[in-house]
Amino acid sequence: TSSHTRVGVLNNPSSKIKEDNTAIARGILAAFLTQNNSNLKSFLSKLSKEETAKSLAAGTKIVKFLIPGMDGDTFEKKYNTLGLDLIKTQQMFCQEVLKLLPGQMAVISNGR
């Protein structure tokens, strides 16, 4: 959030939700819940890169991608305890309420 923009993320995966294919989604959620805005923005930029996704898929731990200034201990604790239920709930919301197809992306705006 800032005086100009607020950002939120809802996950709408197209594949079965499992620990090994939700590293980025859980990383985003953990960062939103534990980090300040400046660190969050930098971390999300790093996390959204294709090479980061490939590295995580190859088994690299997400803590390798933390940026200086992040509260790494708090992030790691939240990341490791964040269950898959939240992602499943978001998926259901996207598909049942927003009527998105599995994996379909959308931008939702609620301007002032």
BASE-236180 format. One record per residue: residue number from 1; x, y negated, z negated of N, C-alpha, C in turn. Coordinates in steps of 0.2 Angstrom, whole numbers. Layout:
<atoms>
+-----+-------+-------+-------+-------+-------+-------+-------+-------+-------+
|  nr |   n_X |   n_Y |   n_Z |  ca_X |  ca_Y |  ca_Z |   c_X |   c_Y |   c_Z |
+-----+-------+-------+-------+-------+-------+-------+-------+-------+-------+
| NUM |     X |     Y |     Z |     X |     Y |     Z |     X |     Y |     Z |
...
+-----+-------+-------+-------+-------+-------+-------+-------+-------+-------+
</atoms>
This chain:
<atoms>
+-----+-------+-------+-------+-------+-------+-------+-------+-------+-------+
|  nr |   n_X |   n_Y |   n_Z |  ca_X |  ca_Y |  ca_Z |   c_X |   c_Y |   c_Z |
+-----+-------+-------+-------+-------+-------+-------+-------+-------+-------+
|   1 |     4 |     6 |     0 |     0 |     0 |     0 |     4 |    -6 |     0 |
|   2 |     2 |   -11 |     3 |     5 |   -18 |     3 |     0 |   -23 |     3 |
|   3 |     1 |   -29 |     3 |    -4 |   -34 |     4 |    -7 |   -34 |    11 |
|   4 |    -4 |   -31 |    15 |    -7 |   -30 |    22 |   -10 |   -24 |    24 |
|   5 |    -7 |   -18 |    22 |    -8 |   -12 |    25 |    -8 |    -6 |    19 |
|   6 |   -13 |    -2 |    20 |   -13 |     4 |    15 |   -13 |    10 |    20 |
|   7 |    -9 |    15 |    18 |    -8 |    21 |    22 |   -10 |    27 |    17 |
|   8 |   -14 |    32 |    20 |   -15 |    38 |    17 |   -14 |    44 |    22 |
|   9 |   -14 |    50 |    20 |   -13 |    55 |    24 |   -17 |    61 |    22 |
|  10 |   -21 |    64 |    27 |   -25 |    70 |    26 |   -22 |    75 |    31 |
|  11 |   -21 |    81 |    28 |   -19 |    86 |    32 |   -24 |    90 |    35 |
|  12 |   -23 |    92 |    42 |   -28 |    96 |    46 |   -24 |   101 |    50 |
|  13 |   -21 |   106 |    46 |   -17 |   110 |    50 |   -21 |   115 |    55 |
|  14 |   -18 |   117 |    60 |   -21 |   122 |    65 |   -20 |   129 |    63 |
|  15 |   -15 |   130 |    59 |   -13 |   137 |    57 |   -15 |   139 |    50 |
|  16 |   -14 |   145 |    48 |   -15 |   147 |    41 |   -11 |   144 |    36 |
|  17 |   -13 |   141 |    31 |    -9 |   137 |    26 |    -5 |   142 |    22 |
|  18 |     1 |   142 |    22 |     6 |   146 |    18 |    11 |   141 |    15 |
|  19 |    15 |   144 |    10 |    20 |   140 |     7 |    26 |   138 |    13 |
|  20 |    27 |   143 |    17 |    33 |   142 |    21 |    31 |   137 |    27 |
|  21 |    25 |   136 |    29 |    23 |   131 |    34 |    20 |   125 |    32 |
|  22 |    21 |   123 |    25 |    18 |   117 |    23 |    23 |   113 |    19 |
|  23 |    30 |   114 |    21 |    35 |   110 |    18 |    34 |   102 |    19 |
|  24 |    33 |   100 |    25 |    32 |    93 |    26 |    26 |    90 |    23 |
|  25 |    21 |    94 |    24 |    14 |    91 |    21 |    15 |    91 |    13 |
|  26 |    18 |    96 |    10 |    19 |    95 |     3 |    24 |    90 |     1 |
|  27 |    29 |    89 |     5 |    34 |    84 |     4 |    31 |    77 |     4 |
|  28 |    26 |    76 |     9 |    23 |    69 |    10 |    18 |    68 |     4 |
|  29 |    15 |    73 |     2 |    10 |    73 |    -4 |    14 |    71 |   -10 |
|  30 |    20 |    75 |   -12 |    24 |    74 |   -18 |    27 |    67 |   -18 |
|  31 |    29 |    65 |   -12 |    32 |    58 |   -11 |    27 |    53 |   -13 |
|  32 |    21 |    53 |   -10 |    15 |    48 |   -12 |    14 |    48 |   -19 |
|  33 |    14 |    54 |   -22 |    12 |    54 |   -29 |    18 |    52 |   -34 |
|  34 |    24 |    52 |   -32 |    30 |    51 |   -36 |    34 |    45 |   -35 |
|  35 |    34 |    42 |   -29 |    39 |    37 |   -27 |    36 |    30 |   -26 |
|  36 |    40 |    25 |   -26 |    38 |    18 |   -25 |    37 |    17 |   -18 |
|  37 |    34 |    11 |   -16 |    33 |    10 |    -9 |    39 |    10 |    -4 |
|  38 |    44 |     6 |    -6 |    50 |     6 |    -2 |    54 |    13 |    -1 |
|  39 |    54 |    16 |    -6 |    57 |    23 |    -5 |    53 |    28 |    -1 |
|  40 |    46 |    27 |    -2 |    41 |    31 |     1 |    42 |    30 |     9 |
|  41 |    42 |    24 |    11 |    42 |    22 |    18 |    49 |    25 |    21 |
|  42 |    54 |    24 |    18 |    61 |    27 |    21 |    61 |    35 |    21 |
|  43 |    58 |    38 |    16 |    58 |    45 |    15 |    53 |    48 |    21 |
|  44 |    47 |    45 |    21 |    42 |    47 |    27 |    45 |    46 |    34 |
|  45 |    49 |    41 |    35 |    52 |    40 |    41 |    57 |    46 |    42 |
|  46 |    61 |    48 |    37 |    66 |    53 |    38 |    62 |    60 |    39 |
|  47 |    57 |    61 |    35 |    53 |    67 |    35 |    50 |    68 |    42 |
|  48 |    48 |    63 |    45 |    44 |    63 |    52 |    48 |    65 |    58 |
|  49 |    55 |    65 |    57 |    59 |    67 |    63 |    59 |    74 |    65 |
|  50 |    60 |    75 |    71 |    59 |    82 |    74 |    65 |    86 |    71 |
|  51 |    71 |    84 |    70 |    77 |    88 |    68 |    76 |    89 |    60 |
|  52 |    72 |    85 |    57 |    71 |    87 |    50 |    66 |    93 |    49 |
|  53 |    61 |    93 |    54 |    56 |    98 |    54 |    59 |   105 |    56 |
|  54 |    64 |   105 |    61 |    68 |   111 |    63 |    72 |   113 |    57 |
|  55 |    75 |   109 |    54 |    80 |   110 |    48 |    76 |   114 |    42 |
|  56 |    70 |   111 |    41 |    66 |   114 |    36 |    63 |   121 |    38 |
|  57 |    61 |   121 |    44 |    59 |   128 |    46 |    65 |   133 |    46 |
|  58 |    71 |   131 |    47 |    77 |   135 |    46 |    79 |   137 |    39 |
|  59 |    75 |   134 |    34 |    77 |   136 |    27 |    80 |   131 |    23 |
|  60 |    82 |   125 |    26 |    85 |   119 |    22 |    80 |   117 |    17 |
|  61 |    82 |   116 |    11 |    78 |   114 |     5 |    76 |   106 |     6 |
|  62 |    70 |   104 |     5 |    68 |    98 |     6 |    72 |    92 |     2 |
|  63 |    75 |    94 |    -4 |    78 |    90 |    -8 |    85 |    87 |    -4 |
|  64 |    87 |    90 |     1 |    93 |    88 |     5 |    91 |    82 |     9 |
|  65 |    84 |    80 |    10 |    82 |    75 |    13 |    80 |    69 |     9 |
|  66 |    81 |    69 |     3 |    79 |    64 |    -2 |    84 |    58 |     0 |
|  67 |    81 |    52 |    -1 |    85 |    46 |     0 |    88 |    43 |    -6 |
|  68 |    93 |    39 |    -6 |    96 |    36 |   -12 |    90 |    31 |   -15 |
|  69 |    90 |    31 |   -21 |    85 |    27 |   -25 |    78 |    31 |   -27 |
|  70 |    77 |    37 |   -23 |    71 |    41 |   -25 |    72 |    44 |   -32 |
|  71 |    67 |    45 |   -35 |    67 |    49 |   -42 |    67 |    56 |   -40 |
|  72 |    73 |    59 |   -39 |    73 |    66 |   -36 |    70 |    71 |   -41 |
|  73 |    71 |    71 |   -47 |    69 |    76 |   -52 |    61 |    76 |   -52 |
|  74 |    58 |    70 |   -52 |    51 |    69 |   -52 |    48 |    72 |   -46 |
|  75 |    51 |    70 |   -40 |    49 |    73 |   -34 |    49 |    80 |   -33 |
|  76 |    55 |    83 |   -35 |    56 |    90 |   -35 |    51 |    94 |   -39 |
|  77 |    50 |    92 |   -45 |    45 |    95 |   -50 |    38 |    95 |   -47 |
|  78 |    36 |    89 |   -44 |    29 |    89 |   -41 |    29 |    93 |   -35 |
|  79 |    34 |    93 |   -30 |    34 |    97 |   -24 |    34 |   104 |   -26 |
|  80 |    37 |   107 |   -31 |    37 |   114 |   -33 |    31 |   116 |   -36 |
|  81 |    27 |   111 |   -39 |    21 |   113 |   -43 |    15 |   112 |   -39 |
|  82 |    16 |   108 |   -33 |    10 |   106 |   -29 |     7 |   113 |   -25 |
|  83 |     1 |   115 |   -27 |    -2 |   121 |   -24 |    -4 |   119 |   -17 |
|  84 |    -7 |   124 |   -14 |    -9 |   124 |    -7 |   -17 |   122 |    -7 |
|  85 |   -20 |   122 |   -13 |   -27 |   120 |   -13 |   -28 |   113 |   -11 |
|  86 |   -24 |   109 |   -12 |   -25 |   102 |   -10 |   -25 |   101 |    -3 |
|  87 |   -21 |   105 |     1 |   -20 |   105 |     8 |   -26 |   108 |    11 |
|  88 |   -28 |   114 |     8 |   -34 |   117 |    10 |   -41 |   113 |     9 |
|  89 |   -41 |   109 |     4 |   -47 |   104 |     3 |   -47 |    99 |     8 |
|  90 |   -41 |    96 |    10 |   -40 |    91 |    15 |   -42 |    94 |    22 |
|  91 |   -40 |   100 |    23 |   -42 |   103 |    29 |   -49 |   104 |    30 |
|  92 |   -53 |   106 |    25 |   -60 |   107 |    25 |   -63 |   100 |    26 |
|  93 |   -61 |    95 |    22 |   -64 |    88 |    23 |   -63 |    86 |    30 |
|  94 |   -57 |    87 |    33 |   -56 |    85 |    40 |   -61 |    88 |    45 |
|  95 |   -62 |    95 |    44 |   -66 |    99 |    49 |   -74 |    98 |    47 |
|  96 |   -75 |    98 |    41 |   -83 |    98 |    39 |   -86 |    91 |    39 |
|  97 |   -82 |    86 |    37 |   -85 |    79 |    36 |   -83 |    75 |    42 |
|  98 |   -77 |    75 |    44 |   -74 |    71 |    49 |   -75 |    74 |    56 |
|  99 |   -77 |    81 |    56 |   -79 |    85 |    62 |   -73 |    85 |    67 |
| 100 |   -67 |    86 |    64 |   -61 |    87 |    68 |   -60 |    94 |    69 |
| 101 |   -57 |    96 |    75 |   -55 |   103 |    76 |   -49 |   104 |    73 |
| 102 |   -47 |   110 |    71 |   -41 |   112 |    68 |   -35 |   109 |    71 |
| 103 |   -31 |   106 |    68 |   -25 |   103 |    71 |   -26 |    96 |    74 |
| 104 |   -32 |    94 |    75 |   -34 |    88 |    79 |   -32 |    82 |    74 |
| 105 |   -29 |    77 |    77 |   -27 |    71 |    74 |   -32 |    65 |    75 |
| 106 |   -32 |    61 |    70 |   -36 |    55 |    70 |   -33 |    49 |    66 |
| 107 |   -35 |    43 |    68 |   -34 |    37 |    64 |   -40 |    35 |    61 |
| 108 |   -41 |    34 |    55 |   -47 |    31 |    52 |   -45 |    24 |    49 |
| 109 |   -49 |    19 |    50 |   -48 |    13 |    48 |   -54 |    10 |    44 |
| 110 |   -53 |     7 |    38 |   -58 |     4 |    34 |   -55 |    -3 |    32 |
| 111 |   -56 |    -7 |    37 |   -54 |   -14 |    36 |   -58 |   -18 |    31 |
| 112 |   -55 |   -23 |    28 |   -58 |   -28 |    24 |   -61 |   -33 |    28 |
+-----+-------+-------+-------+-------+-------+-------+-------+-------+-------+
</atoms>
